[in-house]
Amino acid sequence: MQTNHTKTSVLPSGGGAMLLDPADTLVLLLDHQSGLFQTVRDIEVADLRRNVEVIARLCTLLDIPVITTASEPAGTNGPLMPEIAEYAPHAVHVARKGEVNAWDNDDFVEAVRSRGRKTLVMAGVWTGVCVMFPALDARAAGYQVYAVMDASGDPSEMASRVSLARFVQGGVQPTTTNALLSELHRTWARPEAPELARLYGLVAPNYAAVAESYRRAQQAALDAGQ
């Protein structure tokens, strides 16, 4: 079994003490399946998929482990979206035996425990079921749990609002893809900065336009000075 990492991102000033620590974070992507996507109504499916892609890319870039699982991938719920395997090839997939709640599957729980990390970031479809159930059970097992709301989907706005309320009541911290990206990023003074900037352009397309305008203005200033 792997042990907890001792490296920390908390600064001497105390900055980051309440934020995600990349060295202690494990990402769980739950039931992002093609059949279930067709039932999502609280977020545009294209946005949902793009946000999951950003998380997969981020985990690869920052060397954060990922576990995926799917309920009945050969049945009506459909296969997992292929972008996860494409952009997070290091992700470990755990097959389930029909359990709706991934935390009911011993192999899944052991895969989580074996990583030795106590902070779990979860996203999935449906939010109020496939994310909610293992999130609450993980909290009961002593984990700190985050739910990425815009990388998850529910069959109605009402279901999404109830999911959010129940997360908060159960001690699960809701977050967004952009917040997750920024929280793990922490500083532009790092070698991955250019790749991280491209991820911001995916999660917030208008930011990509800002970056393009800035680069063009810088180039124009250089051209004018020559």
Steps between C-alpha positions, in 0.01 A plus 500: 500500500624847416545747783394862529729749333688724743547783250266792559398807302433707815727805509684627812251789504217248534384563145327193364421349839131474409554408136544169320846350533597338167722250683204373700233511226341207320247560221205263456304523173176311543263375231565758227312273259348571160155370588479701822615815319175491303303553821696801628296821512672732752807572284573487129656161429770660284602718795494203736723294271741789447532547877574131551761525226661795682517297822655205315760725337572674832557171680745387234683833505536508881544124550181457703363143507160429349260210554205444267205267528174440316168340579389248238725622214364220278140597578276800445722736700759465225881513488719758667579813303828430314655838581592380848723218374636728227605786726567307821658177376632433850143468634419166662161352418314292757218284368192464718268203536172686465527722808338842459718640778869460409582492871305173526766339280795361699741530206419869458543579868830311510621689193426827681663390825810365326586849367552619858339839433235648726358769271257373239374710210192343342296569189246290316157437355255513670615750761232407752568127473833394350689783669282547808501143630878435497568859611292457816648157569853634448428780747385239752826313439703809594583651161481865405274507196439755225227474236566675166151618415556609139683177412191313620141493383149437629173431316344832610577839653302392807716189540813714470383745767414216737836334430683821590305538824558139601872525427531799731293335771714188475834680522593461133650818354353609165737653248530571128748401232644850482543516877662155504741604224593823680529333840744237375682751278584745782774699319604603151864463609514135399618315189150377412364857473452503118308169510290622792415815307364285219279316750352833613419565137304175490307547822435870431506563122482878552830477687654351187385810312659723764829313466488524121439875516787546744742305283396701194544829684844395620600403147368830363707693755811306402434559131451873560833522684698342220 
